């Protein structure tokens, strides 16, 4: 039976449209029009919504790690990225299926129906088993996933000058550091695994799961590995996602290694293109912004994570002004540790509008698109009909509680229509996503999952967690600080702010 979904107004490409309803049948939107028009055309259709709601396309989380719980809750405090990464081996293991299931449930409660999952292996030797288990968890939650199995092949301890760093360490710490730090998956084995995952799980029709390739970061992967990843993605009509320029030290690694920016290095080897999404990009050079836009490279913006890990503020408004495709990702490190996507959009909007009358503007309408259609395209590709209220598109929809967002004090005609996107973006939060549809099926009704007990999954995770000893110090931290502090004093080109 068709279902007509409608609200007081709808947001289409970030712009409010009065009395726009959509008709859903199967997994897709089959028609749109006013409520009266659709009711006349589909008299037997079910109806969900009403004037107390705002209708929007569902959101896509363009970069995450699916850890289930924030690292702070798991005993790893916020710190500089390079120090924080050195502690991740201490994270207590959560079975990949449970972690993905719980992560998916949390995202759906915010109106997120699709996520880019950058996998953090419990054991690299077991990656081929962990990935299907993560896919199973997301499928049971009812959320779409672009899966990124990672690979690295260099600079696993520090970005460069490994011997100089080792010389700083006391003997007992130096002897405890192996050459690979557990990253022992060969490139041939990795791409053979990708081939198997692609054959068994990649869904280019319904877009429930995509298998993509993830050289984990520019400083951790050789040119040859990055290009092999790009070639594999293009041959399979899928995508590459890679962390890049998250910190000033990653930027300085590029100048130290090639005497040029990371973006220019990727351009020189042929890695830039519309098949590529780069996560973070905090330390993007001003002169590289136009190049990224020309090549159609996607940018996954992670404002909370960048703030929490003291990485800096990405030049998002300038990237958007250049027409680079920018989407929003949570990175599993939201400011309040709650995976609230609406709050993340609000934070990206607020901080993205920088000081100075000459600064580029970041509009509320643009930020809404950064969470919907643009995020979907840089995550699943242009061929996936997600993030839009269009006939033929996949029916991933959210009904936001407009009455709760406005509050009881607001008159019926407030705010003015031209302020609706800004008003919604300023006030909406996770609790306002009352009804969420994925592929024509309601997965969230009245704020609760329709088939999975969220709290039972949480109890199962806590039952399985085994924490390391309390107050275990990070012995390597002072030496990492000393090592990278020396990079602060080098004569590298200064990026304009």
N, C-alpha and C positions, 0 to 999 in steps of 0.2 A: 504494500500500500504506500502511495506517495505521502510525504510529510511536508507541510508548509511551515517554514521557520521564519519568524518575523519579530521585529522589535519596534520601539518608538522611533528609532532611526537606525540606519546601518552605516558602517564605515567601509567605503570601497576605495582602495588605494589611499587610505588615510583621510578621505574626504567624506563628510557626513551626507547621507542621502535620505531624505524623508520618505517614509512609507515604502521602503524597498523590502520585499519578501523574496525568499527563494523556495523553490520546490525541489525536494530531494527524492530520488528513487534509486534503489540499489545503493551504489557507492558514490553517486555523482549528483551534481546540481543539474536538473533537466530543464529548469525554467526559472525566470525571475520576472518581477513586476510588482505592482501594488498588491496589497493584501486582497483588495476587492477583485482585482483581475485574476489572481491565482485561485481564489476561492471559486470564482465563476468557472474557470477552466478545469479545476480539480475538485468538484463538489464533495467527493468521498474521501479526500485526503485528511489525514490527521493534522492538527495544528498545535505547534509548540511556540510559546513566546508571549508577546503582548506588550503593552505600552510601558510596563515597568522595566523592560530590558533594552539594551543596545546590542545589536547584532554585528559581529565582526568575524572576518576569517580567523581561523586558529593561528597560533604562533608557532614559529620554528626556532628552536634553540640551536644556533649555528656553531656552537663549540662547547663540549662538555666532556667529562671523564667518567660519569656514571658510577661514582664511588659509593653511592647510597647516602653516606653521611659526609659532612664536611671534615676536612683534616683536623680542624680544631677539636671537634667532638671525638676524634680518634687519637688525640694525644699529640698532634703535631701543630705547634703554634705558628702563627703568621711570622714571616721574616722576609728578608731579601730572597728573591727566587733562587739564587744559586745556593744559599744556605738551606732554604726550605726543601729543595730537591734532594739535598744530601741526607735528609731525614726520612724520606718516603719509604725507604726499605723497612723502617720500623712500624709502618702502618699495620694494624692487625688485619688479617685476611678475612674478607667477606666473600662467600661463594659467589662467583660471577652471576649465576642465575638470580640469586636473591638480591644482589646489588643492583642489577639492571631492572628487576621487577619493582623494587622500591623506588629507584630513581625515576622510572617511568610513571609510577603512581603519583609521586610528588609533582612532576612536571605537568601531568594532566590536570591537576588541581589548579594550576595557574593558567590553563587554557592552551598549554603547549602540547601539540599533537605530533611533533616530529623533532628529532634530536640528532645532532652529529656527535657520535660517541668515539672519543679518542681513548683507546683502551690502555689501561695501566696493568700489565700482566702481574699476576701473583708469582708466576714462574715462567720465564721466557721459553723454557723447554716444553711447557704445557700450553702454549698459546693456541695451537690448533684445536685444543679441547675447550679452552676458556671462551673463545669467540662464539662458537655455537651455543654455549650455555648463556652467554649474555644476550644473544639474539632471541633465545627462548624466553628469557625474562621479559624483554621488551614486548615480544609478541603477546605474552600472557597479560601484560598490563594493557595492551591495546594501543601502543604508540608506535609510530614509524621511526625507523632508525637508519642513519647513514653510518655504517660501521667502519672504523679506521683502525685496523691492526697496525701497530707501530713497528718501525725498525730503525736502528742506529748502527753506525759502524766506525765511529771515531769520537775522540774527545769526551769520553764518558765520565771522567773525573773532574777535569777543568777544561775550559775552552781551548787553551793553548799552553805551552810551556809546562808540560806535565812534570818534567824533571825538576824544574825550578820550584814547583809547588811541593813535590815530594821532599826536596831538600829542607823545606821549612818544618817538616813534621818530626816529632820525636820518633825514635826507632820503633817503639811498640805500635804506634799508629801507622807508620810507613809500611811495616811488614804485614799489617792486616788488610792492606788495600791490594786486591788482585788487579790484573790487567783489564779484565772485561767487566768487572762488577756485575756479573750475571747476564750481560747482554751477549749471549753466545749463539744467536740464531744467524746462520749464514744467509747471504742474499739469495742464493739458489733455493735453499729450503723455504725461505720466506715467500718468494714468488710462486713456488709450487703450491704452498699452502693457500695463497691468494687465489690461484686458479681453481683449487678445489672449493673454496668458500664461494667463489663467484658462480660456479656451476650449480652448487647446491642451494644457495640462498638469495642470490641477486634477483630482484623482482623489478623489472623495467616496465611492467604493465600496471600493477596496482600500487607500486611504490611503497610497499610495506617495509622492505629492507633493501638497502643498497650496500654492496661491498665496494669499498674504496681503498685507496692506498695512502699510507702515511709515513713518509720519511719524517721522523719525529721533530726535527729541527734543523735549520740550516747549518748550525755549528756542529751538530752531531752526525751529519751525513756528508759523505763525499759527493763531489760533482757527479761522479759516475752513478752513484746510487740514486741521487735525485733525478737524473735524466732517465734512468731505468724505470723509476716510478712513474714519471710523466709519460713515457712511451707505453707502459702497461695500461695506464688509465685511458689514454687515447685509443689504444687498440681495443679496449673493452667498453668504450663509450661510457666511462664513469669518471670519477674525479680524484684529485689529489688534495689532501689537507695537511698543512705543515705549520708548526709553530715558527714564528720568525720575529726578530727584533722586539722581543718582549722587554729586554733590559738594555741599559746603556752598554753593558759589557759584551752583549751579543753584537751590538753595532760596532764596538771597538775591535772585536775579533775580526770582522770583515775588513776593516782598514788595516789591521795588523797583518792579515793573511794575503790580501790582494791589492791593498792600496786603493780600494774603491768600496762603494756602498754595497750592502747585501743585495739590494734590488738590481743594481747594475751587474753584479756578478751573475745573478740568476738570468738576467737578460742575455748576457754574453754566452752562457752555455745553452740557451734556448729553452729555459724552463718556464718562462712567463707566458701565460695564456689563459683563456677563459675556462680551462679545465682545472685551474688551481685556486684554492682558497688558503689564505694565510691568516693564522690566528694571532691576535694581539697587535702587532705592527705599531707599538708605542713609539719606537725610535725611527720612524720613517723619515727619510730626508725630504725636505721641501721640494727639491728638484726632481725627486722620483715620483711624486704624486701623480703628475700628468702621465708618466710612463705606465704606472699601474692601471690608471683609468683607460688608457689607449689599448692595453692588452686585455682588458676585461677581467683582471684578477680580482677575485672576491676577497673581502676583508671581514674577518669575524672579530667583532669588537667585544672586549670583556672588561668593562669599566670597573666592576667590583673587584675582580681578581687583580687587576692592575694596581688598584689602590691598596688592597690588603697586602700584596707582596712588594709594595714600595717600588713599583716599576716605572710609574709616571703616567702621564695623560696622553693618549693617542690624539693625533690631529684629525679627528673624525670630521669636523665641519669642513675642513679644507679638502679632505678626500671626497666627501659628498658633493661639494661645490664643483670638483673636477669630474663628477659623474662616475666615480669608482663605485662599484656595487658593495655596499657595506651592510652586513647583518649583525644582529646582536646575539651573543652567546653568554652563558652563565659561568662556564668553566668549573662548575661545582664549588665555587668560592664566592657566593653572593655576600653582600655586605652584612646581612643579618643571618646568614647561614640557613636560609629558608627556601631557596630556589624559587623565589617570587619573581616571575618574569615581568610582570607589570611594574613592579618597583625597579627592576633593572632598566627597563625602558625609561622610566622617569629619571633615574640617576644619569643615564647616558645623555638624555636631553638636557638636563640641568648643567652638567659639567662640560658637555660638548659645546655649549655656548660660552665661549671664552671672552675675556675682558678686551676692551678697546673697540671703538666705533668702526675700525677697519676690519675687525674680525669677521669671518664668514658666519652666517646665521645657520642654525640647525632648527628647522621648524618641527612642530608637533606632528604634522602630517607625514613628514619625512621619517621621523623616528618610528611612527606606527608602521610604515612600510619596511623599515629596517627590522622589525619584528615579525613581519608577515611575508609578503610576496618576495621581497629581496632576500631575506634570510632563507626562504625556501629554495630560491634559485641558486644561491651560492652553496647550498647544502646538498640538494638533490639534482641540480642541473636545470637548464631551461626547459627541458622536455617534461618535467613533472608538473602537472596542473594543480599546484598547491598555493595557498596563501591569498586566493582571490575569490570574490563572489561573482563568478562568471559561469554561464551555461557551459557544461562540459567539464568543469573543474571538479576535482574530488571534493566531496562534501565534508570538509573539516571546518567546523563552525563553533563559535562560542557565543553564548548569551550572557552578557554582563548585567548585573543588577544595577540598573541606572538609578532607581529610587534610592538605593543604599548609597550609591556614589554621590548623588547630589545632596542627600540629607533631608530631613523633614522640614527644615526651615526654608528651603528654596521654593519660590513660586513656580507655577507650572511652566511658564515660558522662560525660565532661567536655566542655563546661561543663553545669551544670544547665539544664534546658529553658528556664526563664524568663529565662536570660541569653543565650540563643542570638542574638537580634537584636543585642544590644549587643556580644557577642563577635565576631560576624561583621563588624559595622560598624567595630569598633576595629582589626581585623587584615586584612581583605580588601583586595586591591589588583589592579591591572590584570592581572598575571600569573596570577591565580587564575581568571580567566574563560576556562575551557578550551574550552567548546563554546557557540556562539551561533547561535540560529535566528532567521530573519526570515521571517515569513509561511510557515512550514512547511518552509523550506529551510535547511539548515545552511550558514552562510557562514563560520563559524570552527570548525575542528576541531583539537583539540590545540593551540590557541593560534595557528594559522596560517589565513590566508584560503584558502578552498577553490578559488578560481578566479583570483585576481589576485596577482601577485608584488609584495608590499609593497616590497621593497628595490629592485626595478627601477623602480617609480614614484618612489621617493626619489632614485635616481640621475638620472632624467630631469629632476626638478625642479632639482637642483643644477647640472645641465648647462646649464639655461636661465637660471639666475640671473645677473644682472649688477648688482653692488653699486655704490653711489655711492662717491665718493672716501673713503678711510679717514679717520676722525677729523674728519669735516666738522662744524663747530660748528653748534648751533642758535642762530642770531643773534638770534632774536626772544625767546628764553627770559627773559633778565633783564627785559625790558620787560613781558612777561606777568606775571612775579612782582610787579613793582612795581605794575602795574595792579590785580591781584586782591588784593594785600596791603591796599590801601586799603579794599576791601570788608570785610576783617576788622575794621576799626575802626568800621564803621557801627553804628547803633543798631537792630538787628533783633531780633525776638522770639527768646528763647533756648529751644532745644529741650531738654527734660528728657532725661537720659541714664539 
